[in-house]
Amino acid sequence: MLSRSCLGLLNLVSVDDYQALARVPRVVTTVAGDVAELDMNGMENSGLDEVVSPVPRERRVVVANQLPIRAFREGKKWRFEWDRDSLVLQLKDGFPSDVEVLYVGSLKAEIEASEQEEVAQLLLERFRCVPTFIPPEVHNKFYHGFCKHYLWPLFHYMLPMSPSQGAHFDRDQWKAYVLANKIFADKVTEVINPDEDYVWVHDYHLMILPTFLRKRFHRVKLGFFLHNTFPSSEIYRTLPVREDILRAFLNCDLVGFHTFDYARHFLSCCSRMLGLDYESKRGYIGLDYYGRTVTIKILPAGIHMGLLESVLSLPQTAKRVKELKKEYEGKVVILGVDDMDLFKGISLKFLALGKLLEVDEGLRGRVVLVQILNAARSRGKDIQDVKSESEAIARDINEKYSQPGYKPIVFVNGPISTQEKAAYYSIAECCVVNAVRDGMNLVPYEYTVCRQGTVALDKALGVEGEDKKSLKQSVIIVSEFIGCSPSLSGAIRVNPWNIDEVAEAMNSAVTMSEAEKHLRHEKHYKYISSHDVAYWARSFDQDLDRACREHYSKRYWGVGFGLGFRIVALDPTFRKLSVDHIASAYRGTHSRLILLDYDGTMMPQASINKTPSVEVISVLNYLCSDPENMVFIVSGRDKDCLSKWFSPCEKLGLSAEHGYFTRWSMNSPWETCGLAIDCEWKMIAEPVMALYTEATDGSFIEHKESAMVWHHQEADPYFGSCQAKELLDHLESVLANESVVVTRGQHIVEVKPQGVSKGKVVEDIISTMRSKGKSPDFLLCIGDDRSDEDMFESIARSVSNPALPTIAKVFACTVGQKPSMAKYYLDDTNEVINLLEGLACPSTTSSSTITSQAL
């Protein structure tokens, strides 16, 4: 077995210079620092007391926009501590205990340039964190500009139709986004061991980071999780840099989404904009991207159960719960916890409460909506407008329905501590999450756990027996447009835009029986407790490991420039076919067989006029003029079309309709493949194809003597692909008793007789040549699509069969760098023509000389 160092030489691109960069030391030493006084605050040991070990630990490099660190300026010193509420810190619990976790991200505080080196050293040594210091002007355009005022609204389905509805695309902000991602890539480059480490990138701030990393380290083990929504293709396609972002996603090994809807939208964009189809294999969704399989992961994130339960068990929490119970005694508390954001639906929630109090007078003075407002994550006029609108609606409702000692809507302005939030969760009868769009939202999960309580909290509150059971009740009203909605099967799902529906849901929650509240709570708690943040991280980590298992079994090529860079993964034996390599074999042999596909091989697929050019006719005539050559065009097209196009090539052999018809030269008759063909099946297939043609705009039927083909290349990519899958199943069903096969190719569904294939053509031609005493000693076969793989497979069988005469020189070549049965490849049709010209005139003859001689 080859070592990894040997396998690294398989890269056809030069070895990455970045691998020579300094690595983070595996053994951490404690360095006294004057920069900060550290408060570990009860968190896990961060590595200060590690002992020297001869065995390097596995590492996970977690990259996020912000480090899980809180920074405090105290005089001239900085003090740092873990941010225990950070998801990227909590996910560490899902990794094996012997795995070292390294964090790369930005600090929430601005560090002066003169202090950055010292702060970076201290954070690395004591927290295993690598800070990315982004210049303030770049950060402002990157985060507050492109991320929060362009991407955030767009990904939440708000197009910038006017200045009041999000910002227009700004090229300078995009450049800042690219630069910020590059800074992150530079920091990862400084610390990564690309042969061993796993890298997990988080969220929409860093969507093009995978391209930078893949360009530097071709075999980096790379995962990405999008915590945001992914919009439908109709919205996403408005993004001017849409292909750059999609290709960056595809430079990962594993891409994660919270819900199937988000994954479906991403796959649809890949299909419509990049022409990629996905397949589901044994429960895993995979996209084949230049020979690499990009795995799609669908799993909503969870919460840290232990953190919440420890907070609930604190005496201070119990004290605060008692105070709140007393404050809201005799009232039903409905709780909302939201960031001050345009898409959280806060004003809609207030309007629904107003509607509820308007309709049901009996609830006035009894139902209270406590709204906890977390600080806004961005700044601008839109945030101020949302705040002003929400406050105005709340003020109107309070003025209308307030009573002595009672306000319908109570604001709690954040930020507030986790302990304070847990206390409010504990006393709330109902939690309302009314966002019009939200990637995930873990508020319902936290609420459920807090309503479950803990033994310590129950004891402190003096809750026992039936009272204890009554505490373990909860009702969740959740918008159908947020990521957590599918996992909360016991919640009341609402359309947040429908004020009456949300008001009715609030009424149902308030009047719901105790038994039903308990059943709904138990259902949610069972799911949330078993799908916590550790479960989520562990599942993603395991799937990332699975997705990277073939990294060292293939040859990786880097192609493309800038953000269009991508890796082509090929079999280690796969090589580009050079004229010099094949020309010597060509000159040293005397019975040569040359088999050429036409569409996509001799003629570009995108070409509208498919008639062969003068150049193609010239080189074919030149090759055919050599008596030691037998040249064939092997195509799926009908014989009349091929006869007309190649009439200038008298000595050229033609095989039409995938080998059903064959002739050896213009003066030879057309021969069938020898199969007894009954075409009555066409009477069954044609009405079915006609049905799909009528229903699929842009599709059409091609009639051949031996086959029928349904084309959908001009149809909507997604709909055409869906219809092709349906048509394939439909035809296989109705033609099950017929001697035909139904196959799906590139934008086609074809029905043809059994036993007819390009592979059979190859076998027949070689067999005929051997029977005439002209057994080939040189074989060149070039094709580009699935049907040509039959030829490559047939050649491979023939070469490996010891009972058959040996073909000394065999060159099976596909067009395009992609997985294939062929051992060689050429990039495009131009290279195919150049290769054939090189064979026709192996010296220095130019193509113009060939043309003049042939004509």
FIMAR-843260 format. One record per residue (C-alpha): residue in one letter; z, y, x. Coordinates in steps of 0.5 Angstrom, whole numbers. Layout:
// residues N
  code     zz     yy     xx
     A      Z      Y      X
...
//
This chain:
// residues 855
  code     zz     yy     xx
     M      0      0      0
     L     -2      7      3
     S      4     12      4
     R      4     18      1
     S      2     22      7
     C     -4     18      8
     L     -6     19      0
     G     -5     26      1
     L    -11     26      5
     L    -15     24     -1
     N    -16     31     -3
     L    -23     33     -1
     V    -21     40     -1
     S    -17     42      5
     V    -10     40      5
     D     -5     46      2
     D     -3     50      7
     Y      3     52      3
     Q      6     45      4
     A      8     48     11
     L     13     53      8
     A     20     53      9
     R     24     48      4
     V     30     49      1
     P     36     46      5
     R     38     39      2
     V     45     40      4
     V     48     47      2
     T     54     50      6
     T     59     55      3
     V     57     62      6
     A     63     68      5
     G     59     74      1
     D     61     81      0
     V     56     82     -5
     A     60     78    -11
     E     66     75    -13
     L     64     69    -17
     D     67     67    -23
     M     65     59    -24
     N     69     60    -31
     G     70     52    -32
     M     62     50    -31
     E     60     44    -27
     N     61     45    -20
     S     55     48    -17
     G     54     45    -11
     L     59     48     -6
     D     63     42     -4
     E     57     38     -3
     V     57     33      2
     V     52     31      7
     S     48     25      5
     P     42     22      9
     V     38     20      2
     P     35     26     -1
     R     37     28     -8
     E     32     28    -13
     R     30     35    -16
     R     28     39    -22
     V     25     46    -21
     V     27     50    -28
     V     23     56    -28
     A     24     61    -34
     N     23     69    -35
     Q     31     70    -34
     L     36     66    -30
     P     42     63    -33
     I     46     68    -29
     R     50     74    -32
     A     50     80    -27
     F     56     85    -27
     R     56     91    -22
     E     63     93    -20
     G     63     99    -16
     K     59     97    -10
     K     59     90    -11
     W     55     85    -15
     R     59     80    -19
     F     55     74    -22
     E     57     68    -27
     W     53     63    -31
     D     51     65    -37
     R     53     59    -41
     D     49     60    -47
     S     43     60    -44
     L     38     54    -46
     V     35     53    -39
     L     42     52    -36
     Q     44     47    -42
     L     38     43    -41
     K     41     40    -34
     D     46     35    -38
     G     39     31    -40
     F     38     30    -33
     P     41     24    -29
     S     47     26    -26
     D     45     25    -19
     V     39     30    -20
     E     39     37    -16
     V     37     43    -21
     L     34     49    -18
     Y     33     55    -22
     V     27     60    -21
     G     27     67    -25
     S     29     74    -26
     L     36     77    -26
     K     37     81    -32
     A     40     87    -28
     E     36     91    -23
     I     38     90    -16
     E     36     95    -11
     A     31     93     -5
     S     36     94      0
     E     41     89     -3
     Q     35     84     -6
     E     35     79      1
     E     43     78      1
     V     43     77     -7
     A     38     72     -6
     Q     41     68     -1
     L     48     68     -5
     L     45     66    -11
     L     41     60     -8
     E     47     58     -4
     R     52     58    -10
     F     48     57    -16
     R     42     54    -13
     C     38     60    -17
     V     32     63    -14
     P     31     70    -16
     T     24     73    -17
     F     25     81    -16
     I     19     84    -20
     P     18     91    -19
     P     20     96    -24
     E     14     99    -26
     V     10     92    -26
     H     16     89    -30
     N     15     94    -35
     K      8     93    -36
     F      9     85    -36
     Y     15     84    -40
     H     16     90    -45
     G      8     91    -45
     F      4     85    -45
     C      9     80    -47
     K     13     84    -53
     H      8     89    -55
     Y      2     84    -55
     L      3     77    -54
     W      9     77    -59
     P      6     80    -65
     L      0     76    -64
     F      3     69    -63
     H      7     71    -70
     Y      0     72    -73
     M      0     80    -73
     L     -7     83    -71
     P     -7     90    -68
     M    -11     93    -73
     S     -7     99    -72
     P     -2    103    -68
     S      3    101    -73
     Q      2     93    -72
     G      2     92    -65
     A     -1     94    -59
     H     -8     93    -57
     F    -10     89    -51
     D     -9     93    -45
     R    -12     91    -38
     D     -7     94    -34
     Q     -2     90    -38
     W     -5     84    -37
     K     -6     85    -29
     A      1     86    -29
     Y      2     79    -33
     V     -2     76    -28
     L      2     79    -22
     A      9     77    -25
     N      6     70    -26
     K      4     70    -18
     I     11     73    -16
     F     14     67    -20
     A      9     62    -16
     D     11     65     -9
     K     18     64    -11
     V     17     57    -13
     T     12     56     -7
     E     18     58     -2
     V     23     52     -5
     I     18     47     -7
     N     17     40     -4
     P     11     38     -8
     D     11     31     -6
     E     18     30    -10
     D     20     35    -14
     Y     19     36    -22
     V     17     43    -24
     W     19     45    -31
     V     16     52    -33
     H     19     55    -40
     D     16     60    -45
     Y     10     65    -46
     H     12     69    -41
     L      9     64    -36
     M      3     61    -39
     I     -1     62    -33
     L      4     60    -28
     P      1     53    -28
     T     -6     55    -25
     F     -3     58    -19
     L      2     52    -18
     R     -4     47    -19
     K     -8     51    -14
     R     -3     51     -9
     F     -1     44    -10
     H     -6     39    -13
     R     -1     34    -14
     V      5     38    -17
     K      9     34    -22
     L      8     40    -27
     G     11     41    -34
     F     11     47    -39
     F     15     48    -46
     L     13     53    -51
     H     19     56    -54
     N     15     61    -58
     T     10     59    -64
     F      3     57    -62
     P     -2     61    -67
     S     -8     58    -71
     S    -15     58    -67
     E    -17     64    -72
     I    -11     68    -69
     Y    -11     66    -62
     R    -19     67    -61
     T    -18     74    -62
     L    -15     74    -55
     P    -19     77    -50
     V    -16     72    -44
     R    -16     66    -49
     E    -20     61    -44
     D    -15     63    -38
     I     -9     62    -42
     L    -12     55    -45
     R    -14     53    -38
     A     -7     54    -35
     F     -4     50    -40
     L     -9     44    -38
     N     -7     45    -31
     C      0     42    -33
     D      1     34    -34
     L      6     35    -40
     V      5     41    -45
     G     11     41    -50
     F     12     44    -57
     H     17     45    -62
     T     13     42    -68
     F      6     38    -70
     D      3     45    -73
     Y      4     49    -66
     A      1     43    -62
     R     -5     42    -67
     H     -6     49    -67
     F     -7     48    -59
     L    -11     42    -60
     S    -16     46    -65
     C    -16     52    -60
     C    -18     47    -54
     S    -23     43    -58
     R    -26     50    -61
     M    -26     54    -55
     L    -27     49    -49
     G    -30     43    -53
     L    -24     38    -51
     D    -22     32    -56
     Y    -16     29    -56
     E    -14     22    -57
     S     -7     18    -59
     K     -5     13    -55
     R      1      8    -56
     G      4     14    -60
     Y      2     19    -54
     I     -3     25    -55
     G     -7     26    -49
     L    -13     31    -47
     D    -18     28    -42
     Y    -19     34    -38
     Y    -24     33    -32
     G    -21     26    -31
     R    -14     28    -32
     T    -10     26    -38
     V     -6     32    -40
     T      0     29    -45
     I      2     33    -51
     K     10     33    -53
     I     12     35    -60
     L     20     35    -60
     P     24     41    -62
     A     30     43    -58
     G     37     42    -59
     I     44     45    -58
     H     49     44    -53
     M     54     40    -58
     G     60     40    -53
     L     60     48    -51
     L     60     49    -59
     E     66     44    -60
     S     70     47    -54
     V     69     54    -57
     L     72     51    -64
     S     78     48    -61
     L     80     54    -57
     P     87     57    -61
     Q     83     64    -61
     T     78     61    -65
     A     82     59    -70
     K     86     65    -70
     R     80     69    -72
     V     78     64    -77
     K     84     65    -81
     E     83     73    -80
     L     76     72    -83
     K     78     67    -89
     K     84     72    -91
     E     79     78    -90
     Y     74     75    -95
     E     79     71    -99
     G     76     69   -106
     K     69     71   -104
     V     63     67   -102
     V     60     68    -96
     I     53     68    -94
     L     51     69    -87
     G     45     71    -83
     V     45     71    -75
     D     38     75    -73
     D     36     79    -67
     M     33     86    -69
     D     26     84    -69
     L     20     85    -74
     F     19     78    -76
     K     26     76    -77
     G     25     78    -85
     I     32     82    -85
     S     30     87    -90
     L     27     81    -94
     K     33     77    -94
     F     37     84    -97
     L     32     85   -102
     A     33     77   -104
     L     41     79   -105
     G     39     85   -109
     K     35     81   -114
     L     41     76   -114
     L     46     81   -116
     E     41     84   -121
     V     40     78   -125
     D     47     75   -124
     E     52     80   -126
     G     58     75   -125
     L     56     74   -118
     R     57     82   -117
     G     64     83   -113
     R     64     75   -111
     V     58     74   -106
     V     58     77    -99
     L     52     77    -94
     V     55     78    -87
     Q     49     80    -83
     I     50     79    -75
     L     45     83    -71
     N     44     81    -64
     A     41     86    -60
     A     33     87    -60
     R     30     84    -54
     S     25     89    -53
     R     24     97    -55
     G     19    101    -58
     K     18    105    -65
     D     17     98    -69
     I     24     96    -67
     Q     27    103    -69
     D     23    102    -76
     V     25     95    -77
     K     33     98    -76
     S     32    104    -81
     E     28    100    -86
     S     34     94    -86
     E     39    100    -86
     A     36    103    -92
     I     35     97    -96
     A     43     95    -95
     R     45    102    -96
     D     42    102   -103
     I     44     95   -105
     N     51     97   -103
     E     51    104   -107
     K     49    100   -113
     Y     54     94   -113
     S     60     96   -109
     Q     67     96   -112
     P     73     97   -109
     G     75     92   -103
     Y     68     90   -104
     K     61     91   -100
     P     55     86   -102
     I     52     87    -95
     V     56     87    -89
     F     53     89    -82
     V     56     86    -76
     N     53     89    -70
     G     52     85    -64
     P     52     83    -58
     I     58     79    -60
     S     61     73    -57
     T     60     66    -58
     Q     67     65    -60
     E     66     71    -66
     K     60     68    -68
     A     63     61    -69
     A     69     64    -73
     Y     64     67    -78
     Y     60     60    -78
     S     66     57    -80
     I     68     61    -86
     A     60     61    -89
     E     59     57    -95
     C     51     58    -94
     C     47     60    -88
     V     40     64    -89
     V     35     64    -84
     N     29     68    -87
     A     24     69    -81
     V     17     70    -83
     R     15     67    -77
     D     20     64    -71
     G     18     59    -66
     M     25     55    -67
     N     31     58    -69
     L     37     54    -67
     V     42     58    -72
     P     42     53    -77
     Y     44     48    -72
     E     50     52    -69
     Y     52     53    -76
     T     52     46    -78
     V     56     44    -72
     C     61     50    -74
     R     62     47    -81
     Q     63     40    -78
     G     69     43    -74
     T     74     40    -69
     V     80     36    -70
     A     84     42    -66
     L     81     47    -71
     D     83     43    -77
     K     90     42    -74
     A     90     50    -73
     L     88     51    -80
     G     93     46    -83
     V     87     43    -86
     E     88     36    -88
     G     86     31    -94
     E     81     33    -99
     D     81     40    -96
     K     79     37    -89
     K     73     34    -93
     S     71     41    -96
     L     71     44    -90
     K     65     39    -88
     Q     60     42    -93
     S     54     47    -91
     V     48     49    -95
     I     42     52    -91
     I     37     56    -94
     V     31     56    -89
     S     24     59    -88
     E     18     54    -88
     F     15     58    -83
     I     20     57    -77
     G     20     51    -72
     C     27     48    -74
     S     25     47    -82
     P     21     40    -81
     S     28     37    -78
     L     32     40    -83
     S     30     35    -89
     G     37     37    -93
     A     35     45    -93
     I     33     49    -98
     R     26     51    -96
     V     23     58    -98
     N     17     63    -97
     P     21     69    -95
     W     16     73    -98
     N     17     71   -105
     I     24     75   -106
     D     25     71   -113
     E     25     65   -110
     V     30     66   -104
     A     34     69   -109
     E     34     63   -113
     A     35     59   -107
     M     42     63   -106
     N     44     62   -113
     S     43     55   -112
     A     47     55   -106
     V     53     59   -109
     T     53     54   -115
     M     52     48   -112
     S     57     42   -113
     E     62     40   -107
     A     59     33   -107
     E     52     36   -106
     K     54     41   -100
     H     57     35    -97
     L     51     30    -97
     R     47     36    -95
     H     51     37    -89
     E     52     30    -87
     K     45     29    -87
     H     44     35    -82
     Y     50     34    -78
     K     47     27    -76
     Y     41     29    -74
     I     43     35    -70
     S     49     31    -66
     S     44     26    -64
     H     38     31    -62
     D     42     36    -58
     V     39     39    -52
     A     41     34    -47
     Y     37     29    -52
     W     31     34    -52
     A     31     35    -44
     R     32     28    -42
     S     26     26    -47
     F     22     31    -44
     D     24     29    -37
     Q     22     22    -38
     D     15     24    -41
     L     14     28    -35
     D     15     22    -30
     R     11     18    -34
     A      5     23    -35
     C      5     24    -27
     R      5     16    -25
     E     -2     16    -23
     H     -2     22    -19
     Y     -3     18    -12
     S     -8     13    -15
     K    -14     18    -16
     R    -18     23    -11
     Y    -16     31    -13
     W    -22     36    -12
     G    -20     43    -14
     V    -26     47    -17
     G    -27     54    -20
     F    -25     61    -18
     G    -19     65    -20
     L    -16     63    -27
     G    -21     59    -28
     F    -19     54    -23
     R    -18     47    -25
     I    -17     40    -22
     V    -22     34    -22
     A    -19     27    -22
     L    -23     22    -19
     D    -23     15    -17
     P    -22     15     -9
     T    -28     11     -8
     F    -32     17    -12
     R    -37     21     -8
     K    -42     26     -8
     L    -49     23     -7
     S    -52     27     -1
     V    -60     27      0
     D    -58     25      7
     H    -54     19      5
     I    -59     16      0
     A    -65     18      4
     S    -64     13     10
     A    -63      8      5
     Y    -69     10      1
     R    -74     10      8
     G    -71      3     10
     T    -72     -1      4
     H    -79     -3      0
     S    -78     -5     -7
     R    -74      1    -10
     L    -72      1    -17
     I    -71      8    -20
     L    -67      9    -27
     L    -67     16    -30
     D    -64     18    -36
     Y    -67     25    -39
     D    -63     29    -43
     G    -57     32    -39
     T    -60     29    -33
     M    -67     31    -32
     M    -66     37    -37
     P    -60     41    -39
     Q    -56     39    -45
     A    -56     47    -47
     S    -64     48    -46
     I    -67     49    -53
     N    -74     47    -50
     K    -73     40    -48
     T    -80     39    -46
     P    -80     37    -38
     S    -82     42    -33
     V    -88     42    -29
     E    -82     41    -23
     V    -80     35    -27
     I    -87     32    -28
     S    -89     34    -21
     V    -83     30    -17
     L    -84     24    -22
     N    -91     23    -20
     Y    -90     24    -13
     L    -84     18    -14
     C    -89     14    -18
     S    -95     15    -13
     D    -91     10     -8
     P    -93      3     -9
     E    -86      1     -7
     N    -83      5    -13
     M    -82      3    -20
     V    -79      9    -24
     F    -77      9    -31
     I    -74     14    -36
     V    -69     11    -40
     S    -67     15    -46
     G    -64     15    -53
     R    -70     19    -56
     D    -76     16    -60
     K    -82     13    -56
     D    -87     18    -59
     C    -83     24    -56
     L    -83     21    -50
     S    -90     19    -50
     K    -92     26    -51
     W    -87     29    -46
     F    -89     24    -40
     S    -97     23    -42
     P    -98     27    -35
     C    -94     21    -31
     E    -99     15    -32
     K    -95     10    -27
     L    -88     12    -30
     G    -84      7    -34
     L    -81      9    -41
     S    -75      6    -45
     A    -74      9    -51
     E    -69      8    -57
     H    -63      6    -52
     G    -68      0    -49
     Y    -71     -2    -56
     F    -78      0    -54
     T    -80     -1    -47
     R    -87      0    -43
     W    -88      0    -36
     S    -94      5    -35
     M    -98      9    -40
     N   -103      3    -40
     S    -98     -2    -42
     P    -97     -3    -49
     W    -90     -2    -52
     E    -85     -8    -52
     T    -79     -9    -56
     C    -73    -12    -53
     G    -74    -19    -57
     L    -69    -18    -62
     A    -71    -20    -69
     I    -69    -13    -73
     D    -68    -13    -80
     C    -68     -5    -82
     E    -65     -6    -89
     W    -59     -3    -87
     K    -62      3    -86
     M    -62      3    -94
     I    -54      3    -94
     A    -53      8    -88
     E    -58     13    -90
     P    -54     15    -97
     V    -48     15    -93
     M    -50     20    -87
     A    -54     24    -93
     L    -47     25    -96
     Y    -44     28    -90
     T    -50     32    -88
     E    -49     35    -95
     A    -42     37    -94
     T    -42     39    -86
     D    -46     45    -85
     G    -50     45    -79
     S    -51     37    -79
     F    -57     33    -79
     I    -60     26    -79
     E    -65     24    -74
     H    -69     18    -76
     K    -72     13    -71
     E    -75      6    -71
     S    -69      2    -69
     A    -64      7    -71
     M    -61     13    -74
     V    -57     18    -71
     W    -52     24    -75
     H    -52     30    -70
     H    -47     35    -71
     Q    -47     40    -65
     E    -49     46    -69
     A    -43     45    -74
     D    -36     48    -74
     P    -33     44    -68
     Y    -27     42    -71
     F    -30     40    -78
     G    -36     37    -75
     S    -31     32    -70
     C    -27     31    -76
     Q    -33     29    -80
     A    -36     25    -75
     K    -29     21    -75
     E    -29     20    -82
     L    -37     18    -82
     L    -36     13    -76
     D    -30      9    -81
     H    -34     10    -87
     L    -41      7    -84
     E    -37      1    -80
     S    -34     -1    -87
     V    -40     -1    -91
     L    -44     -4    -85
     A    -39     -9    -83
     N    -44    -15    -85
     E    -50    -12    -82
     S    -52    -14    -75
     V    -51     -7    -72
     V    -46     -3    -68
     V    -44      4    -70
     T    -42      8    -64
     R    -40     16    -63
     G    -43     20    -57
     Q    -43     27    -55
     H    -44     31    -62
     I    -47     24    -65
     V    -46     18    -69
     E    -51     13    -68
     V    -52      6    -72
     K    -57      2    -68
     P    -58     -6    -68
     Q    -53    -10    -64
     G    -55    -12    -57
     V    -59     -6    -56
     S    -57     -2    -50
     K    -59      2    -44
     G    -55     -4    -40
     K    -59     -9    -43
     V    -65     -5    -41
     V    -63     -5    -34
     E    -62    -13    -34
     D    -69    -14    -37
     I    -72     -9    -32
     I    -69    -13    -26
     S    -70    -20    -29
     T    -78    -18    -30
     M    -78    -15    -23
     R    -75    -21    -20
     S    -80    -26    -24
     K    -86    -22    -21
     G    -83    -23    -14
     K    -81    -16    -13
     S    -73    -17    -13
     P    -71    -10    -12
     D    -67     -8     -5
     F    -66     -1     -7
     L    -63      1    -14
     L    -62      9    -16
     C    -59     10    -23
     I    -57     17    -26
     G    -54     19    -32
     D    -50     23    -36
     D    -46     21    -42
     R    -43     15    -45
     S    -49     11    -46
     D    -51     11    -39
     E    -44      8    -37
     D    -47      2    -40
     M    -53      2    -35
     F    -47      3    -29
     E    -43     -3    -32
     S    -49     -7    -32
     I    -51     -5    -25
     A    -44     -7    -23
     R    -44    -14    -26
     S    -51    -15    -23
     V    -48    -13    -16
     S    -42    -17    -16
     N    -45    -24    -19
     P    -46    -28    -13
     A    -51    -33    -17
     L    -56    -27    -17
     P    -60    -24    -11
     T    -57    -19     -7
     I    -59    -11     -8
     A    -58     -9     -1
     K    -57     -1     -3
     V    -54      1    -10
     F    -53      8    -12
     A    -50      9    -19
     C    -49     16    -20
     T    -47     20    -26
     V    -48     28    -27
     G    -42     32    -27
     Q    -35     31    -24
     K    -32     26    -29
     P    -29     19    -30
     S    -35     14    -29
     M    -37      7    -28
     A    -41     10    -23
     K    -39     11    -15
     Y    -43     17    -14
     Y    -44     24    -18
     L    -48     30    -18
     D    -46     37    -21
     D    -52     38    -25
     T    -59     37    -27
     N    -61     42    -21
     E    -58     37    -16
     V    -61     31    -19
     I    -68     35    -19
     N    -67     37    -11
     L    -64     30    -10
     L    -71     27    -13
     E    -75     32     -9
     G    -71     30     -2
     L    -73     22     -4
     A    -80     24     -5
     C    -81     28      1
     P    -75     26      6
     S    -77     31     11
     T    -77     38     10
     T    -82     39      5
     S    -81     44      0
     S    -81     43     -8
     S    -87     48     -8
     T    -91     43     -3
     I    -89     37     -8
     T    -92     41    -14
     S    -99     43    -11
     Q   -100     36     -8
     A    -98     33    -15
     L   -103     38    -19
//
